[in-house]
Amino acid sequence: MNRRDEFIEQMKAQLDEWNAEIEALAARARKAGAEAQSRYHDDLERLRQRRDETRRRLEELQYASEAAWDSLQQGLDDAWELLRKALRDAQRHEPPPKDVDEDDAPRHSPGGSP
């Protein structure tokens, strides 16, 4: 397998992982109260749009000629970063588990990883 194929396979695997995280958030949203469901809805909508855009760009890159590779890879990188940020932001908005008191909930620092 050449470097290009390896890159695409790695990106597909990461996209699959992020898709699983999106679906896990959706499952938690279905169990949440009305106010939390509203926050989840907005986050999930944004995540799904970013995921679909990223998947589309990955498919374009997969079938791109060598001449178009650099240009399309930059577009994928941009979409990738937007999806990663949207997922991180959605995870930050997630309410603490019901068995954790809000005062004891871990805090995420801005710019830190989820």
Phi, psi and omega per residue, in radians:
M1 nan 2.312 -3.133
N2 -1.450 2.990 -3.079
R3 -1.026 -0.665 -3.133
R4 -1.111 -0.817 3.129
D5 -1.117 -0.697 3.113
E6 -1.094 -0.756 3.116
F7 -1.029 -0.843 -3.107
I8 -1.106 -0.732 3.123
E9 -1.119 -0.690 3.090
Q10 -1.117 -0.726 3.130
M11 -1.146 -0.698 3.098
K12 -1.107 -0.727 3.135
A13 -1.115 -0.745 3.113
Q14 -1.148 -0.706 3.108
L15 -1.089 -0.686 3.075
D16 -1.091 -0.725 3.105
E17 -1.097 -0.785 -3.142
W18 -1.165 -0.614 3.091
N19 -1.105 -0.694 3.087
A20 -1.096 -0.683 3.102
E21 -1.152 -0.684 3.092
I22 -1.082 -0.784 3.140
E23 -1.155 -0.587 3.074
A24 -1.143 -0.710 3.058
L25 -1.092 -0.714 3.128
A26 -1.094 -0.689 3.113
A27 -1.127 -0.731 3.108
R28 -1.164 -0.591 3.133
A29 -1.104 -0.682 -3.131
R30 -1.135 -0.398 -3.129
K31 -1.679 -0.138 -3.042
A32 -1.432 2.895 3.061
G33 -1.246 3.021 -3.050
A34 -1.041 -0.780 -3.118
E35 -1.127 -0.785 3.132
A36 -1.151 -0.639 3.123
Q37 -1.051 -0.648 3.118
S38 -1.105 -0.787 3.103
R39 -1.112 -0.782 3.124
Y40 -1.041 -0.754 -3.099
H41 -0.977 -0.853 -3.127
D42 -1.092 -0.796 3.136
D43 -1.101 -0.779 -3.111
L44 -1.143 -0.678 3.110
E45 -1.079 -0.812 3.126
R46 -1.101 -0.764 3.133
L47 -1.076 -0.780 -3.125
R48 -1.144 -0.662 3.084
Q49 -1.127 -0.784 3.125
R50 -1.117 -0.725 3.127
R51 -1.068 -0.809 -3.123
D52 -1.109 -0.709 3.101
E53 -1.129 -0.742 3.136
T54 -1.129 -0.760 3.118
R55 -1.070 -0.725 3.133
R56 -1.089 -0.774 3.139
R57 -1.177 -0.615 3.094
L58 -1.137 -0.715 3.101
E59 -1.119 -0.703 3.086
E60 -1.056 -0.771 -3.120
L61 -1.131 -0.671 -3.113
Q62 -1.049 -0.634 -3.069
Y63 -1.829 0.192 -3.089
A64 -1.342 2.639 3.019
S65 -1.270 2.888 3.099
E66 -1.038 -0.635 -3.109
A67 -1.142 -0.595 -3.103
A68 -1.579 -0.165 -3.020
W69 -0.941 -0.917 -3.072
D70 -1.048 -0.789 -3.131
S71 -1.108 -0.808 -3.126
L72 -1.219 -0.574 3.122
Q73 -1.135 -0.663 3.094
Q74 -1.103 -0.719 3.078
G75 -1.085 -0.706 3.092
L76 -1.141 -0.761 3.124
D77 -1.012 -0.736 3.125
D78 -1.124 -0.820 3.129
A79 -1.115 -0.679 3.138
W80 -1.050 -0.803 -3.121
E81 -1.146 -0.691 3.105
L82 -1.121 -0.705 3.105
L83 -1.156 -0.783 -3.141
R84 -1.043 -0.768 3.139
K85 -1.154 -0.749 3.135
A86 -1.091 -0.687 3.115
L87 -1.162 -0.790 3.117
R88 -1.056 -0.764 3.134
D89 -1.119 -0.717 3.126
A90 -1.116 -0.686 3.125
Q91 -1.176 -0.554 3.091
R92 -1.200 -0.574 -3.123
H93 -1.368 -0.197 -3.080
E94 -1.125 2.296 3.113
P95 -1.200 2.717 3.111
P96 -1.136 2.717 3.085
P97 -0.999 2.667 -3.068
K98 -1.073 -0.444 -3.121
D99 -1.537 0.096 3.112
V100 -1.967 2.227 3.074
D101 -1.191 2.423 -3.088
E102 -1.006 -0.581 3.126
D103 -1.191 -0.416 -3.140
D104 -1.672 -0.069 -3.086
A105 -1.165 2.455 3.112
P106 -1.143 2.510 3.136
R107 -1.799 2.458 3.083
H108 -1.744 2.244 3.103
S109 -1.412 2.544 3.097
P110 -1.043 2.392 3.115
G111 1.466 -0.163 3.110
G112 -1.424 2.939 3.126
S113 -1.465 2.700 -3.080
P114 -1.167 nan nan
